[in-house]
Amino acid sequence: MAPDKLRPGVEAAVNLWSSDDPDKWEEALNSYEECCDTIGENLKNSQSKLSKTSFSEDKKWVEETLPDLIKTSETITLSQLERIMVWKLRRGQFRPTLMGLIKRNSAHTVEEVTKEAISIIRKSITCIPEAFKALEKLHGVGPATASLILSIILPDHVPFMSDEAMDASIGLPRSYTASRYEKFRKVLCSKAKKLGVDWHVGMVEKSLFATAVLAR
């Protein structure tokens, strides 16, 4: 197997990571919308066919609408999980088998499992590993997708495990494990503290991701 290589554009994100200048990070964070516009305009045909909704529509839904829906129901439905996966496969690496795996889950199982995970994570941020284990009962859900789901619920505390942000902050090899995620989360927490009280891990991830995407 060939060794891992940094994702395209990550060198720029590595440079950002080496800085503790809040102004540089704010500039990067402010470029996130431009980054998402770029992604939406450059989807591969296979990514476009995943859904009739656009990337920008799914982004707004994931970041603005879905958190309120989850807050009300304290669970996630199968159709919502499918839409989360569409957004993930468009935002990052396209892995065609994942959507098929997600569809293998029953609606009842998805709601019960996500209800359990949400209940766990609401208790304490220290319960992330237990919440991961709960979510990984679902077909097609590993640590990366679990982190995305939990980041929707607690964006200030749980960063999405994007390749670009991982590569920039903790380097290679890139592995999708709970222990690797915890290392990733801790260094992003540390960086957020250095940047000031207005910063949280979700903002750090978006800044790194945007910087890498726009540098491709």
C-alpha positions as CSV (number, residue, x, y, z in Angstrom):
1,M,0.0,0.0,0.0
2,A,1.3,3.4,-1.0
3,P,2.1,5.7,2.0
4,D,-0.3,8.5,2.8
5,K,0.2,11.9,1.2
6,L,-1.0,15.2,2.4
7,R,-4.3,16.2,0.8
8,P,-3.9,18.9,-2.0
9,G,-3.5,22.4,-0.5
10,V,-2.7,21.2,3.0
11,E,0.7,22.8,2.9
12,A,-1.0,26.2,3.2
13,A,-3.1,24.9,6.1
14,V,0.1,23.6,7.8
15,N,1.5,27.2,7.6
16,L,-1.6,28.5,9.2
17,W,-1.4,25.9,11.9
18,S,2.1,27.1,12.8
19,S,0.7,30.6,13.6
20,D,-1.1,31.8,16.7
21,D,-2.0,35.1,15.1
22,P,-5.7,35.6,15.6
23,D,-5.9,38.0,12.6
24,K,-4.5,35.3,10.2
25,W,-7.0,32.7,11.6
26,E,-9.9,35.1,11.3
27,E,-9.0,35.8,7.7
28,A,-9.0,32.0,7.1
29,L,-12.3,31.5,8.9
30,N,-13.9,34.3,6.8
31,S,-12.9,32.5,3.7
32,Y,-15.0,29.4,4.6
33,E,-18.0,30.6,2.6
34,E,-15.8,31.2,-0.5
35,C,-14.4,27.7,0.1
36,C,-17.8,26.1,0.1
37,D,-18.8,28.0,-3.0
38,T,-15.7,26.6,-4.7
39,I,-16.6,23.1,-3.7
40,G,-20.2,23.5,-4.9
41,E,-19.0,24.8,-8.3
42,N,-16.5,22.0,-8.7
43,L,-18.4,18.8,-7.7
44,K,-17.6,15.7,-9.6
45,N,-20.4,14.2,-11.6
46,S,-20.7,11.3,-9.1
47,Q,-21.0,13.8,-6.3
48,S,-23.6,15.8,-8.0
49,K,-25.7,12.7,-8.6
50,L,-25.9,11.9,-4.9
51,S,-28.9,14.3,-4.4
52,K,-31.1,16.8,-6.2
53,T,-30.2,19.4,-3.5
54,S,-27.2,21.6,-4.1
55,F,-24.1,21.6,-1.9
56,S,-24.9,25.1,-0.6
57,E,-28.5,23.9,0.3
58,D,-27.1,20.9,2.2
59,K,-24.5,23.1,3.9
60,K,-27.1,25.5,5.2
61,W,-29.3,22.6,6.3
62,V,-26.5,20.8,8.2
63,E,-25.2,23.9,9.9
64,E,-28.4,25.9,10.5
65,T,-31.5,23.8,10.3
66,L,-30.5,20.3,11.5
67,P,-29.1,21.4,14.9
68,D,-32.6,22.8,15.8
69,L,-34.3,19.7,14.6
70,I,-32.1,17.5,16.7
71,K,-32.5,19.7,19.7
72,T,-36.3,19.2,19.4
73,S,-36.3,15.4,18.7
74,E,-33.1,14.3,20.4
75,T,-32.6,11.8,17.6
76,I,-31.7,11.6,13.9
77,T,-33.9,10.0,11.3
78,L,-32.6,7.8,8.4
79,S,-33.4,10.4,5.8
80,Q,-31.5,13.0,7.9
81,L,-28.5,10.6,8.2
82,E,-28.6,10.1,4.4
83,R,-28.5,13.8,3.8
84,I,-25.6,14.2,6.3
85,M,-23.7,11.6,4.3
86,V,-24.4,13.4,1.0
87,W,-22.9,16.6,2.5
88,K,-19.9,14.7,3.8
89,L,-19.2,13.0,0.5
90,R,-19.3,16.3,-1.3
91,R,-17.3,18.3,1.2
92,G,-14.5,15.8,1.4
93,Q,-13.3,12.6,-0.2
94,F,-15.9,10.7,-2.3
95,R,-16.3,7.2,-1.1
96,P,-19.1,5.7,-3.1
97,T,-19.7,2.6,-0.9
98,L,-20.6,4.7,2.2
99,M,-24.1,5.8,1.0
100,G,-25.0,2.2,0.2
101,L,-24.0,1.2,3.7
102,I,-26.0,4.0,5.2
103,K,-29.1,2.9,3.3
104,R,-28.7,-0.6,4.8
105,N,-29.8,0.7,8.2
106,S,-33.4,0.5,9.2
107,A,-35.2,3.7,10.2
108,H,-35.9,2.4,13.6
109,T,-32.2,1.4,14.3
110,V,-31.0,4.8,13.2
111,E,-33.3,6.7,15.5
112,E,-32.6,4.4,18.5
113,V,-28.8,4.5,18.0
114,T,-28.6,8.2,17.5
115,K,-30.9,8.8,20.4
116,E,-28.5,6.8,22.6
117,A,-25.4,8.7,21.3
118,I,-27.0,12.1,21.7
119,S,-28.0,11.2,25.3
120,I,-24.4,10.1,26.0
121,I,-22.8,13.2,24.6
122,R,-25.3,15.5,26.4
123,K,-24.0,14.2,29.7
124,S,-20.4,15.2,29.3
125,I,-17.9,16.1,26.6
126,T,-15.7,13.5,28.2
127,C,-18.1,10.9,26.9
128,I,-17.1,11.3,23.2
129,P,-15.6,7.8,23.0
130,E,-18.8,6.2,24.3
131,A,-20.9,8.2,21.9
132,F,-18.6,7.1,19.0
133,K,-19.1,3.5,20.0
134,A,-22.8,3.9,20.0
135,L,-22.9,5.5,16.5
136,E,-20.6,3.0,15.1
137,K,-23.3,0.3,15.5
138,L,-24.7,1.8,12.3
139,H,-23.7,0.6,8.9
140,G,-21.4,3.1,7.2
141,V,-20.6,5.1,10.3
142,G,-17.0,5.2,11.5
143,P,-15.1,7.7,13.6
144,A,-15.1,10.4,10.8
145,T,-18.9,10.2,10.3
146,A,-19.5,9.9,14.0
147,S,-17.4,13.1,14.5
148,L,-19.5,14.9,11.9
149,I,-22.8,13.9,13.6
150,L,-21.5,15.0,17.0
151,S,-20.1,18.2,15.6
152,I,-23.6,19.1,14.5
153,I,-24.9,18.7,18.0
154,L,-21.9,20.3,19.9
155,P,-20.0,22.4,17.3
156,D,-18.1,24.3,20.0
157,H,-16.6,21.1,21.5
158,V,-16.6,18.4,18.8
159,P,-14.7,19.1,15.6
160,F,-15.4,17.3,12.4
161,M,-12.6,14.9,11.5
162,S,-11.9,16.3,8.0
163,D,-8.7,15.0,6.3
164,E,-7.4,18.5,5.6
165,A,-7.7,19.6,9.3
166,M,-6.2,16.4,10.5
167,D,-3.3,16.5,8.1
168,A,-2.5,20.1,9.0
169,S,-2.7,19.7,12.8
170,I,-1.5,16.2,13.6
171,G,0.1,15.1,10.3
172,L,0.4,11.7,8.8
173,P,-0.2,8.8,8.8
174,R,-3.9,9.5,8.4
175,S,-6.0,6.9,10.3
176,Y,-9.7,7.0,11.2
177,T,-9.7,5.7,14.7
178,A,-11.1,6.9,18.0
179,S,-7.7,7.4,19.5
180,R,-6.5,9.4,16.5
181,Y,-9.6,11.5,16.7
182,E,-9.0,12.2,20.4
183,K,-5.5,13.5,19.6
184,F,-6.9,15.6,16.8
185,R,-9.6,17.1,19.1
186,K,-7.1,17.9,21.9
187,V,-4.8,19.8,19.7
188,L,-7.7,21.8,18.2
189,C,-8.9,22.6,21.7
190,S,-5.4,23.8,22.5
191,K,-5.2,26.0,19.4
192,A,-8.6,27.5,20.1
193,K,-7.5,28.5,23.6
194,K,-4.4,30.2,22.2
195,L,-6.5,32.1,19.7
196,G,-8.8,33.6,22.4
197,V,-12.1,33.2,24.1
198,D,-14.1,33.8,21.0
199,W,-12.6,30.7,19.3
200,H,-13.8,27.1,19.5
201,V,-12.7,23.8,17.8
202,G,-15.3,24.0,15.0
203,M,-13.9,27.4,13.9
204,V,-10.4,26.0,13.9
205,E,-11.4,23.1,11.7
206,K,-13.3,25.3,9.2
207,S,-10.3,27.6,9.0
208,L,-7.9,24.8,8.2
209,F,-10.2,23.2,5.8
210,A,-10.9,26.4,3.9
211,T,-7.3,27.3,3.7
212,A,-6.4,23.9,2.2
213,V,-9.3,23.9,-0.3
214,L,-8.6,27.4,-1.6
215,A,-4.9,26.6,-2.0
216,R,-5.5,23.5,-4.2
